[in-house]
Amino acid sequence: MSRPRNHNKGLPKRVYIRRKQYCFFPADPTLDPRDGKMKSWIILCNVSDGEPAMHAALALVLGDSDDDGEVGTMPALCREYKLNKLKRYSPEVRGQYGAYLDFIAQDFKDFGVAQVRTRDCAQFLRNHFKDKHNTAKKYARLMKKLFRYAIAEHGTRDDNPMDQLDLDDYETHRREVLPTHAQIHAIRQAGMIGADGRRTYSGPMFACIVDMAYLCWQRGIDMRKLREDEIHEDYIRFTPSKTRDTSGIVLDIYITPAISAVIERARAIKRERRMTSDYLFPTRKGTPYSKTGLESMWDRARERAKIADGIVFRDLRALGATDAHKVGRDLKDIQTRLAHTTEKTTRIYLKEVTPTRSELSVSLPWEVE
């Protein structure tokens, strides 16, 4: 008989919160189907992703998500969509969408595809994501694609219940947090020294990733997975992961002296540690840092720096763009570096209004007494 919990009450059996992540602690090492590895501790998702994502990930690990899906049911549709439509996405997006589909299948397990009404979809979002507007919109977009697939591939319905869904109550606002240079410097320095006061192994490479993210304004995944063969004599070639399958933008960033210095620091760390890796910023195993690995390093460093503001790694991208705009860089150049297809998206990243200047000399056309 297991001991009663003193902490993490209300969570499923053997699920705990560690370092702001929901983790599953099986009685014996268990296969994580998301990466095919046997693990004693299985990270389900970040606490910030919410309990629905945690339950969906746990169902996937325990093998409970697809068991009862007969043809024509919502679980069967979700399972088929996962198999046939998620291949074009990156592994991280596949994992997220897979967890979403498992949760949808679980919540609609008693529904046939043809039985789902707009009201049912609205109730689903309201029950689980009333105060999580961004997540609600992500689920809504995926469900719209899911029912579109049912219409086109199976003919199990002629309409899409998501078309009439009113999402006005889930309006999202742009992120207004903009870290200061002093805060970023403090986080960067705190990454060098652990809670025990000793130098951390990952600190020097963490500082390189932070510096490169500020200088290049690329997303975390593209920073973590930057390969040596993408670094050429005078430029770095980025193929932004988010737009790889949509706009297909390829971005060459000129290697400035500041960028060159970061590259040389990272390579010096690799030489000193006798690391052989295809990646510029590898872990001690030679692999790129995972999303959760980088976020965990950032969160621990921020806590040690005693910074209470909700600053996250991706804020470096907005900070770099905003700093460039404040010193008068052309908005079109900023849009290009951010790999945005529209100026509207770029303006979302600029967190401070930069006033325009008028130097017209205007004279009074009348006499002044």
C-alpha positions in Angstrom: 0.0 0.0 0.0 1.5 3.4 -1.0 1.9 6.2 1.4 -0.6 9.1 1.5 0.7 12.2 -0.3 2.0 15.1 1.7 2.5 17.2 -1.5 1.1 17.4 -5.0 -2.4 16.4 -3.7 -5.1 16.1 -6.4 -2.7 14.8 -9.1 -3.0 11.4 -10.7 -1.2 8.5 -9.0 2.6 8.7 -9.4 2.4 12.2 -11.0 4.5 14.9 -9.2 5.6 18.5 -9.9 9.3 18.9 -10.3 11.0 22.1 -11.5 7.7 23.4 -12.8 7.0 20.2 -14.8 4.5 17.5 -14.4 6.5 14.2 -14.1 5.3 10.6 -14.0 7.3 8.2 -11.6 6.4 4.7 -12.7 6.9 1.7 -10.3 9.4 0.3 -12.8 11.3 1.9 -15.8 8.7 2.5 -18.5 8.8 3.2 -22.2 8.1 6.8 -23.2 6.3 6.3 -26.5 7.2 9.9 -27.6 10.9 9.1 -28.0 11.1 5.3 -27.5 13.3 5.4 -24.4 13.0 3.6 -21.1 12.7 6.1 -18.2 12.4 6.1 -14.5 11.1 9.7 -14.5 8.9 10.8 -17.5 8.4 14.5 -18.0 4.8 14.9 -19.2 4.7 18.6 -19.9 5.3 22.0 -18.3 3.0 23.1 -15.4 2.2 26.2 -17.5 0.7 23.9 -20.2 -2.1 23.0 -17.8 -3.7 19.8 -16.4 -5.5 18.9 -19.6 -2.1 18.6 -21.4 -0.8 16.6 -18.5 -3.7 14.2 -18.5 -3.3 13.7 -22.3 0.4 13.1 -22.0 -0.1 10.6 -19.2 -2.8 8.8 -21.2 -0.3 8.5 -24.1 2.4 7.1 -21.8 0.0 4.6 -20.1 -1.4 3.6 -23.5 -4.9 4.7 -22.6 -5.6 7.1 -25.4 -6.5 5.0 -28.4 -8.0 1.8 -27.0 -11.7 2.2 -27.6 -11.9 3.9 -31.0 -14.3 2.2 -33.4 -14.6 3.5 -36.9 -16.7 6.6 -37.1 -16.0 7.7 -33.5 -14.0 10.7 -32.3 -11.2 8.6 -30.8 -10.8 6.7 -34.1 -10.7 10.0 -36.0 -8.1 11.5 -33.7 -6.0 8.4 -34.0 -6.1 8.4 -37.8 -5.4 12.1 -38.0 -2.3 11.6 -35.9 -1.1 8.9 -38.2 -1.8 10.7 -41.5 -1.5 14.4 -41.0 1.1 15.2 -38.4 4.1 13.9 -40.3 4.9 17.2 -41.9 5.4 19.0 -38.6 8.5 19.2 -36.5 8.9 16.5 -33.7 8.0 19.1 -31.0 4.9 20.2 -32.8 3.9 16.6 -33.5 4.3 15.9 -29.8 2.1 18.9 -28.8 -0.6 18.2 -31.4 -0.5 14.5 -30.5 -1.2 15.4 -26.9 -4.0 17.7 -27.9 -5.6 15.0 -30.1 -5.3 12.5 -27.2 -7.1 14.9 -24.9 -9.8 15.6 -27.5 -10.3 11.8 -28.0 -10.6 11.3 -24.3 -13.2 14.1 -23.8 -15.2 13.1 -26.9 -14.9 9.3 -26.4 -18.6 8.8 -26.4 -19.3 10.8 -29.5 -19.6 9.7 -33.1 -18.0 12.1 -35.5 -21.4 13.0 -37.0 -22.8 13.7 -33.5 -20.5 16.6 -32.5 -22.3 20.0 -32.6 -20.9 23.5 -32.4 -22.3 23.7 -28.9 -20.3 20.6 -27.8 -17.1 22.2 -29.1 -17.9 25.4 -27.3 -18.6 23.5 -24.1 -15.3 21.6 -24.4 -13.3 24.9 -24.7 -15.2 26.5 -21.9 -14.8 23.6 -19.5 -11.1 23.3 -19.9 -9.7 26.5 -21.2 -11.9 29.3 -19.9 -9.0 31.3 -18.6 -6.4 30.0 -21.1 -7.3 31.9 -24.2 -4.2 31.1 -26.2 -4.5 27.4 -25.6 -8.2 27.5 -26.4 -7.4 29.0 -29.8 -4.8 26.4 -30.5 -7.3 23.6 -29.7 -9.9 25.4 -31.9 -7.6 25.6 -34.9 -6.7 21.9 -34.6 -10.3 20.8 -34.2 -11.3 22.8 -37.3 -8.6 20.9 -39.2 -9.7 17.6 -37.7 -13.3 18.0 -38.8 -12.2 19.2 -42.2 -10.3 16.0 -42.5 -13.5 14.0 -41.5 -15.5 15.8 -44.2 -12.9 15.3 -47.0 -11.6 11.9 -46.2 -14.6 10.0 -44.7 -17.7 12.0 -45.6 -18.9 11.3 -42.0 -20.3 14.8 -42.0 -21.0 17.6 -44.4 -20.4 20.6 -42.2 -17.6 21.7 -39.9 -19.0 22.5 -36.4 -16.0 24.8 -35.7 -17.1 27.2 -38.5 -19.9 28.7 -36.4 -17.9 28.8 -33.2 -17.7 32.2 -31.6 -14.2 32.8 -30.1 -14.6 36.4 -29.1 -14.4 35.4 -25.5 -10.9 34.0 -26.0 -9.3 37.2 -27.3 -5.6 37.1 -26.7 -3.3 40.1 -26.1 0.2 40.6 -27.2 2.9 39.9 -24.6 3.9 43.2 -23.1 6.9 41.9 -21.0 10.2 43.4 -22.1 13.2 42.5 -20.0 15.9 45.1 -19.2 19.5 44.6 -20.2 20.4 44.4 -16.5 17.9 41.5 -16.0 19.2 39.5 -18.9 22.8 40.1 -17.7 21.8 38.9 -14.2 20.1 35.7 -15.6 23.1 35.1 -17.8 25.5 35.4 -14.9 23.3 33.3 -12.6 23.5 30.5 -15.1 27.2 30.3 -14.4 26.9 29.6 -10.7 24.6 26.9 -9.2 22.6 27.0 -6.0 25.5 25.4 -4.2 27.8 28.3 -5.1 29.9 26.2 -7.5 30.4 26.8 -11.2 27.9 25.0 -13.4 28.9 22.7 -16.3 26.3 24.2 -18.6 26.8 27.8 -17.7 29.3 28.9 -20.4 27.4 27.3 -23.2 24.1 28.7 -21.8 25.7 32.2 -22.0 26.6 31.6 -25.6 23.0 30.6 -26.5 21.6 33.7 -24.7 24.1 36.0 -26.5 23.4 34.4 -29.9 19.6 34.6 -29.4 19.8 38.3 -28.6 22.1 39.0 -31.6 20.2 36.9 -34.2 16.6 37.1 -33.0 15.8 33.6 -34.0 13.5 31.2 -32.1 14.7 29.0 -29.3 14.5 25.8 -31.4 16.6 27.3 -34.2 19.2 28.5 -31.7 19.4 25.1 -29.8 19.7 23.2 -33.1 22.1 25.5 -34.9 24.5 23.2 -36.8 28.2 23.8 -37.6 27.5 23.2 -41.3 25.0 26.1 -41.3 27.8 28.5 -40.4 29.6 29.7 -43.5 32.5 32.0 -44.0 30.6 35.3 -43.5 27.0 34.3 -42.8 24.8 31.9 -40.9 22.0 30.2 -42.9 18.8 29.8 -40.9 15.8 27.9 -42.1 13.2 29.0 -39.4 11.5 25.9 -38.2 8.1 27.6 -37.7 7.8 28.7 -41.3 9.7 25.8 -43.0 6.5 24.2 -44.3 4.6 27.4 -44.9 6.4 30.4 -46.3 9.6 28.4 -46.6 11.8 31.5 -45.7 15.5 31.0 -45.7 17.5 33.7 -43.9 21.2 34.4 -44.2 22.5 36.5 -41.3 25.8 38.3 -41.8 28.4 37.3 -39.2 29.2 40.5 -37.4 32.2 40.7 -35.0 29.8 40.2 -32.1 28.3 37.1 -33.6 31.8 35.8 -34.6 32.9 36.2 -31.0 30.1 34.0 -29.7 30.8 31.4 -32.3 34.4 31.3 -31.3 33.5 31.1 -27.6 31.2 28.1 -28.2 33.9 26.3 -30.3 36.5 27.0 -27.7 34.2 25.3 -25.1 33.9 22.3 -27.4 37.6 22.1 -27.9 38.4 22.4 -24.2 35.9 19.6 -23.4 37.0 17.5 -26.3 33.5 17.4 -27.7 32.7 16.2 -31.2 29.3 17.4 -32.3 27.6 18.6 -35.4 25.9 21.3 -33.3 27.4 24.6 -32.2 25.8 24.5 -28.7 25.8 20.9 -27.7 25.1 19.2 -24.4 27.8 17.0 -22.9 26.4 14.1 -24.9 26.9 16.1 -28.1 23.2 16.5 -28.8 21.3 19.8 -29.0 19.6 21.0 -25.8 15.9 20.1 -25.7 13.2 22.7 -25.3 12.6 21.7 -21.7 16.3 21.5 -21.0 16.9 25.1 -22.1 13.7 26.3 -20.4 14.8 24.6 -17.2 18.3 26.2 -17.3 16.7 29.6 -17.9 14.1 29.2 -15.0 16.8 28.1 -12.5 19.1 31.0 -13.5 16.2 33.5 -13.2 15.3 32.2 -9.8 18.9 32.4 -8.6 19.1 36.0 -10.0 16.0 36.7 -7.8 14.1 38.1 -10.8 10.3 37.9 -10.1 9.2 39.2 -13.5 7.9 36.5 -15.8 10.8 36.8 -18.3 11.1 33.8 -20.6 13.8 32.9 -23.1 11.8 33.9 -26.1 11.7 37.5 -24.8 15.3 37.8 -26.1 13.9 37.9 -29.6 11.6 40.8 -28.9 14.3 42.6 -26.9 16.7 42.5 -29.8 14.2 43.7 -32.3 12.9 46.5 -30.0 16.5 47.7 -29.3 17.1 47.9 -33.0 13.9 49.8 -33.6 14.7 52.3 -30.8 18.0 53.2 -32.5 16.3 53.8 -35.8 16.8 50.6 -37.7 14.5 50.3 -40.7 11.3 48.3 -39.9 11.7 46.4 -43.2 15.1 45.2 -42.1 13.8 44.2 -38.7 11.0 42.2 -40.4 13.5 40.4 -42.6 15.7 39.4 -39.6 12.7 38.1 -37.7 11.7 36.1 -40.8 8.2 37.5 -40.7 6.0 37.6 -43.8 4.0 40.7 -42.7 4.9 44.0 -41.1 1.9 43.5 -38.8 3.5 40.5 -37.1 6.8 42.4 -36.7 5.1 45.3 -34.9 3.7 42.8 -32.3 7.3 42.1 -31.3 8.1 45.8 -30.8 7.3 46.3 -27.1 8.0 50.0 -26.9 6.6 52.7 -29.1 9.5 54.5 -30.9 8.4 58.0 -31.7 8.9 59.3 -35.3 10.6 62.6 -35.7 9.5 65.6 -37.7 12.0 68.3 -38.5 9.9 70.4 -40.9 10.6 74.1 -40.5 7.3 76.0 -40.6 7.1 79.8 -40.4 4.1 81.9 -39.4 2.5 83.6 -42.4 1.3 86.5 -40.3 3.0 89.2 -38.3 3.4 88.8 -34.6 2.8 91.9 -32.6 
